[in-house]
């Protein structure tokens, strides 16, 4: 028989919870709690609760809500474009110190779900921006926002996945936001536009969607979104190139795979009349395999190319039509331009 050592507990009747035996709050805080409490303390002054006014039937003004965070002390805020979609030019931002101030929409970009606001305050506390490219799956993140109007609410979780895609739409145009962050930090209506923060109190994402219980999505703060934010601040809009096609990813035929050394392309499903694609001679069922020397495996590859720099610039396309490769030249136009 193996020997078993029993460790006796306190004698019967002995006090088990004397105040002198209890740890202090400081001792009870572990590293995890320390990170969350520090982020909550330092970032809460930079997060705003938004009341957004919209015109409703009968000419009255209805109110919606969301969150935002301070980008610069002179009043610039970042939020989600869908939070201010269809809004009047102004609204009210409130902060945890009790201040309320009116704001106006400087610019919104539905195709990245980002918007920049300008509040009346000139002594706001800006949040530090991080880089979502440095995130790792499993990393601790903290979400701060105003779910259901409860200002300054803090939830914590981990980065559940990286590189997710978020379909967004503006009128008839649809794009995909790349590299979206998936987190299990609890998000609820009203969190949209709030900050997703890493353990060093740097904003790495803009909370944008609740995809299910324990599944939230955030638009990353990275080089692409920084350019979008700068464009919104400077011009109130984001300029993008436009081809005028609708399509989707499709496997290439085996003999084309052997010849080109790649297995997927974009199949053209529809051509918009009068578009650059129509002028270039593209046809439905064409397979786009390359644009400007960049391999095209899915629609997101083409979207990444359609930046302001491509507007009015001739672009060579490699197209497979009827099993044969062709070369076409297309000149993208500005999205939204007539």
C-alpha positions as semicolon CSV with decimal commas, in nm:
position;residue;x (nm);y (nm);z (nm)
1;X;0,000;0,000;0,000
2;X;0,134;0,343;-0,090
3;X;0,182;0,599;0,182
4;X;-0,058;0,894;0,177
5;X;0,017;1,214;0,361
6;X;-0,286;1,401;0,490
7;X;-0,261;1,769;0,575
8;X;-0,501;1,876;0,847
9;X;-0,708;2,190;0,806
10;X;-0,785;2,439;1,083
11;X;-0,928;2,288;1,402
12;X;-1,303;2,271;1,423
13;X;-1,450;2,597;1,533
14;X;-1,141;2,795;1,442
15;X;-1,192;3,122;1,255
16;X;-1,117;3,061;0,885
17;X;-1,169;3,410;0,755
18;X;-1,024;3,649;1,008
19;X;-0,963;3,993;0,852
20;X;-0,593;3,970;0,935
21;X;-0,562;3,658;0,716
22;X;-0,720;3,806;0,406
23;X;-0,499;3,944;0,127
24;X;-0,527;4,309;0,042
25;X;-0,682;4,410;-0,287
26;X;-0,336;4,482;-0,422
27;X;-0,214;4,135;-0,329
28;X;-0,520;3,971;-0,481
29;X;-0,466;4,130;-0,821
30;X;-0,276;3,898;-1,047
31;X;-0,102;4,001;-1,367
32;X;-0,419;3,948;-1,572
33;X;-0,625;4,171;-1,348
34;X;-0,350;4,430;-1,334
35;X;-0,350;4,463;-1,711
36;X;-0,727;4,507;-1,729
37;X;-0,750;4,755;-1,442
38;X;-0,461;4,958;-1,584
39;X;-0,615;4,970;-1,932
40;X;-0,955;5,062;-1,787
41;X;-0,803;5,342;-1,579
42;X;-0,583;5,487;-1,851
43;X;-0,813;5,455;-2,151
44;X;-1,155;5,530;-2,004
45;X;-1,104;5,912;-2,033
46;X;-1,041;5,867;-2,408
47;X;-1,361;5,675;-2,484
48;X;-1,682;5,861;-2,568
49;X;-2,046;5,761;-2,555
50;X;-2,215;5,883;-2,873
51;X;-2,574;5,997;-2,910
52;X;-2,644;6,014;-3,280
53;X;-2,949;6,194;-3,420
54;X;-3,129;6,080;-3,732
55;X;-3,428;6,211;-3,920
56;X;-3,728;5,981;-3,888
57;X;-4,075;5,980;-4,034
58;X;-4,267;6,301;-3,966
59;X;-3,955;6,516;-3,958
60;X;-3,872;6,426;-3,600
61;X;-3,524;6,333;-3,481
62;X;-3,458;5,985;-3,351
63;X;-3,154;5,899;-3,145
64;X;-2,912;5,611;-3,182
65;X;-2,597;5,527;-2,994
66;X;-2,247;5,396;-3,021
67;X;-1,893;5,453;-2,903
68;X;-1,584;5,641;-3,019
69;X;-1,234;5,711;-2,896
70;X;-1,018;6,021;-2,904
71;X;-0,755;6,041;-3,175
72;X;-0,620;6,391;-3,103
73;X;-0,666;6,641;-2,815
74;X;-0,818;6,902;-3,048
75;X;-1,139;6,701;-3,080
76;X;-1,086;6,434;-3,345
77;X;-1,259;6,104;-3,267
78;X;-1,270;5,768;-3,445
79;X;-1,581;5,552;-3,465
80;X;-1,748;5,302;-3,698
81;X;-1,906;5,438;-4,014
82;X;-2,229;5,245;-3,953
83;X;-2,271;5,421;-3,617
84;X;-2,315;5,758;-3,792
85;X;-2,471;5,630;-4,116
86;X;-2,774;5,838;-4,211
87;X;-2,710;6,073;-3,920
88;X;-2,763;6,446;-3,899
89;X;-2,440;6,642;-3,932
90;X;-2,399;6,653;-3,556
91;X;-2,453;6,458;-3,234
92;X;-2,342;6,456;-2,870
93;X;-2,034;6,286;-2,722
94;X;-2,014;6,233;-2,347
95;X;-1,712;6,130;-2,140
96;X;-1,659;5,960;-1,806
97;X;-1,564;6,293;-1,643
98;X;-1,918;6,416;-1,706
99;X;-1,840;6,643;-1,999
100;X;-2,079;6,651;-2,294
101;X;-1,996;6,817;-2,623
102;X;-2,143;6,833;-2,967
103;X;-1,963;6,671;-3,258
104;X;-1,987;6,676;-3,634
105;X;-1,903;6,405;-3,887
106;X;-1,581;6,498;-4,069
107;X;-1,589;6,196;-4,298
108;X;-1,716;5,840;-4,311
109;X;-1,610;5,548;-4,528
110;X;-1,863;5,267;-4,538
111;X;-1,626;5,042;-4,733
112;X;-1,385;5,025;-4,437
113;X;-1,652;5,093;-4,169
114;X;-1,447;5,382;-4,030
115;X;-1,548;5,740;-3,959
116;X;-1,379;6,049;-3,818
117;X;-1,568;6,297;-3,600
118;X;-1,474;6,641;-3,463
119;X;-1,593;6,730;-3,113
120;X;-1,604;7,080;-2,967
121;X;-1,347;7,004;-2,696
122;X;-0,986;7,105;-2,741
123;X;-0,832;6,940;-2,434
124;X;-0,933;6,578;-2,481
125;X;-0,720;6,281;-2,378
126;X;-0,601;6,097;-2,692
127;X;-0,564;5,720;-2,706
128;X;-0,236;5,577;-2,832
129;X;-0,266;5,378;-3,156
130;X;-0,097;5,041;-3,186
131;X;-0,042;4,806;-3,478
132;X;-0,272;4,508;-3,528
133;X;-0,004;4,344;-3,743
134;X;0,185;4,265;-3,421
135;X;-0,108;4,080;-3,259
136;X;-0,093;3,708;-3,190
137;X;-0,375;3,457;-3,149
138;X;-0,438;3,406;-2,778
139;X;-0,314;3,754;-2,683
140;X;-0,509;3,942;-2,415
141;X;-0,723;4,230;-2,543
142;X;-0,965;4,465;-2,368
143;X;-1,276;4,623;-2,522
144;X;-1,403;4,957;-2,392
145;X;-1,728;5,112;-2,508
146;X;-2,087;5,186;-2,425
147;X;-2,302;4,874;-2,471
148;X;-2,671;4,956;-2,432
149;X;-2,567;5,305;-2,320
150;X;-2,369;5,188;-2,016
151;X;-2,077;5,428;-2,048
152;X;-1,721;5,313;-1,993
153;X;-1,799;4,941;-1,986
154;X;-1,492;4,716;-1,993
155;X;-1,475;4,355;-2,112
156;X;-1,169;4,138;-2,166
157;X;-1,082;3,834;-2,371
158;X;-0,828;3,707;-2,616
159;X;-0,760;3,739;-2,984
160;X;-0,952;3,436;-3,110
161;X;-0,835;3,460;-3,470
162;X;-0,666;3,695;-3,714
163;X;-0,709;3,754;-4,085
164;X;-1,088;3,730;-4,087
165;X;-1,282;3,908;-4,363
166;X;-1,577;4,141;-4,306
167;X;-1,813;4,211;-4,601
168;X;-1,925;4,576;-4,612
169;X;-2,149;4,759;-4,854
170;X;-2,205;5,115;-4,971
171;X;-2,502;5,142;-5,206
172;X;-2,440;4,897;-5,489
173;X;-2,069;4,866;-5,405
174;X;-1,947;4,580;-5,188
175;X;-1,598;4,523;-5,056
176;X;-1,426;4,310;-4,799
177;X;-1,235;4,454;-4,503
178;X;-0,924;4,239;-4,470
179;X;-0,736;4,122;-4,162
180;X;-1,029;4,174;-3,927
181;X;-0,963;4,078;-3,563
182;X;-1,186;3,815;-3,401
183;X;-1,213;3,830;-3,023
184;X;-1,414;3,664;-2,750
185;X;-1,425;3,984;-2,543
186;X;-1,797;4,045;-2,492
187;X;-1,937;4,297;-2,741
188;X;-2,296;4,418;-2,748
189;X;-2,498;4,682;-2,935
190;X;-2,342;5,015;-2,851
191;X;-1,985;4,880;-2,846
192;X;-1,949;4,963;-3,216
193;X;-1,690;5,234;-3,266
194;X;-1,523;5,166;-2,932
195;X;-1,163;5,066;-2,875
196;X;-1,007;4,721;-2,876
197;X;-0,686;4,760;-2,677
198;X;-0,377;4,549;-2,617
199;X;-0,206;4,497;-2,282
200;X;0,009;4,808;-2,330
201;X;-0,299;5,030;-2,361
202;X;-0,264;5,082;-2,736
203;X;-0,571;5,074;-2,959
204;X;-0,532;4,789;-3,208
205;X;-0,887;4,773;-3,341
206;X;-1,222;4,950;-3,376
207;X;-1,502;4,726;-3,252
208;X;-1,750;4,689;-3,532
209;X;-1,969;4,379;-3,517
210;X;-2,122;4,119;-3,292
211;X;-2,115;3,794;-3,491
212;X;-2,249;3,572;-3,214
213;X;-2,209;3,485;-2,848
214;X;-1,839;3,508;-2,769
215;X;-1,757;3,621;-3,121
216;X;-1,684;3,987;-3,187
217;X;-1,506;4,152;-3,478
218;X;-1,290;4,463;-3,493
219;X;-1,146;4,658;-3,786
220;X;-0,767;4,653;-3,735
221;X;-0,553;4,959;-3,679
222;X;-0,276;4,900;-3,932
223;X;-0,101;5,078;-4,218
224;X;-0,411;5,059;-4,440
225;X;-0,656;5,196;-4,186
226;X;-0,413;5,469;-4,084
227;X;-0,414;5,590;-4,445
228;X;-0,793;5,579;-4,450
229;X;-0,814;5,780;-4,127
230;X;-0,569;6,038;-4,264
231;X;-0,772;6,071;-4,584
232;X;-1,094;6,119;-4,388
233;X;-0,934;6,387;-4,172
234;X;-0,788;6,571;-4,472
235;X;-1,060;6,530;-4,736
236;X;-1,364;6,384;-4,561
237;X;-1,363;6,086;-4,797
238;X;-1,150;5,804;-4,934
239;X;-1,073;5,786;-5,305
240;X;-1,061;5,437;-5,458
241;X;-1,012;5,301;-5,806
242;X;-1,300;5,119;-5,978
243;X;-1,316;4,859;-6,257
244;X;-1,686;4,779;-6,282
245;X;-1,694;4,402;-6,245
246;X;-1,864;4,158;-6,013
247;X;-1,694;3,826;-5,959
248;X;-1,573;3,560;-5,723
249;X;-1,288;3,316;-5,665
250;X;-1,279;3,006;-5,883
251;X;-1,034;2,715;-5,928
252;X;-0,846;2,721;-6,257
253;X;-0,866;2,427;-6,503
254;X;-0,582;2,174;-6,451
255;X;-0,411;2,248;-6,782
256;X;-0,411;2,622;-6,699
257;X;-0,274;2,544;-6,353
258;X;0,013;2,351;-6,510
259;X;0,091;2,637;-6,745
260;X;0,059;2,931;-6,504
261;X;0,170;2,768;-6,179
262;X;-0,131;2,891;-5,980
263;X;-0,461;2,723;-5,898
264;X;-0,715;3,000;-5,842
265;X;-0,836;3,316;-6,015
266;X;-1,127;3,561;-6,015
267;X;-1,418;3,468;-6,241
268;X;-1,597;3,767;-6,393
269;X;-1,969;3,725;-6,333
270;X;-2,101;4,063;-6,444
271;X;-1,973;4,370;-6,629
272;X;-2,120;4,711;-6,545
273;X;-2,221;4,889;-6,870
274;X;-2,004;5,192;-6,946
275;X;-1,743;5,089;-6,689
276;X;-1,365;5,064;-6,739
277;X;-1,408;4,684;-6,757
278;X;-1,655;4,719;-7,045
279;X;-1,424;4,961;-7,227
280;X;-1,131;4,718;-7,186
281;X;-1,327;4,434;-7,347
282;X;-1,367;4,211;-7,042
283;X;-1,647;3,955;-7,068
284;X;-1,847;3,741;-6,825
285;X;-1,674;3,406;-6,755
286;X;-1,329;3,560;-6,808
287;X;-1,081;3,445;-6,545
288;X;-0,859;3,721;-6,405
289;X;-0,527;3,568;-6,300
290;X;-0,302;3,873;-6,272
291;X;-0,324;4,252;-6,253
292;X;-0,019;4,475;-6,280
293;X;0,206;4,176;-6,212
294;X;0,015;4,080;-5,894
295;X;-0,141;3,733;-5,877
296;X;-0,518;3,735;-5,825
297;X;-0,651;3,442;-5,621
298;X;-0,962;3,611;-5,484
299;X;-1,162;3,932;-5,499
300;X;-0,978;4,069;-5,195
301;X;-0,652;4,068;-5,396
302;X;-0,811;4,296;-5,654
303;X;-0,962;4,520;-5,386
304;X;-0,620;4,575;-5,232
305;X;-0,495;4,706;-5,566
306;X;-0,777;4,955;-5,614
307;X;-0,618;5,243;-5,425
308;X;-0,619;5,613;-5,509
309;X;-0,284;5,571;-5,685
310;X;-0,444;5,347;-5,951
311;X;-0,707;5,601;-6,061
312;X;-0,644;5,690;-6,426
313;X;-0,341;5,463;-6,450
314;X;-0,328;5,194;-6,720
315;X;-0,318;4,845;-6,571
316;X;-0,231;4,525;-6,758
317;X;-0,457;4,227;-6,689
318;X;-0,377;3,862;-6,756
319;X;-0,705;3,692;-6,849
320;X;-0,792;3,332;-6,930
321;X;-1,075;3,311;-7,184
322;X;-1,177;2,982;-7,335
323;X;-0,868;2,817;-7,190
324;X;-0,633;3,065;-7,359
325;X;-0,441;3,343;-7,188
326;X;-0,491;3,699;-7,311
327;X;-0,348;4,036;-7,213
328;X;-0,581;4,334;-7,179
329;X;-0,519;4,692;-7,067
330;X;-0,769;4,860;-6,835
331;X;-0,771;5,211;-6,689
332;X;-0,948;5,226;-6,351
333;X;-1,177;5,519;-6,278
334;X;-1,251;5,679;-5,943
335;X;-1,522;5,496;-5,754
336;X;-1,833;5,712;-5,754
337;X;-1,718;5,936;-6,040
338;X;-1,952;5,976;-6,334
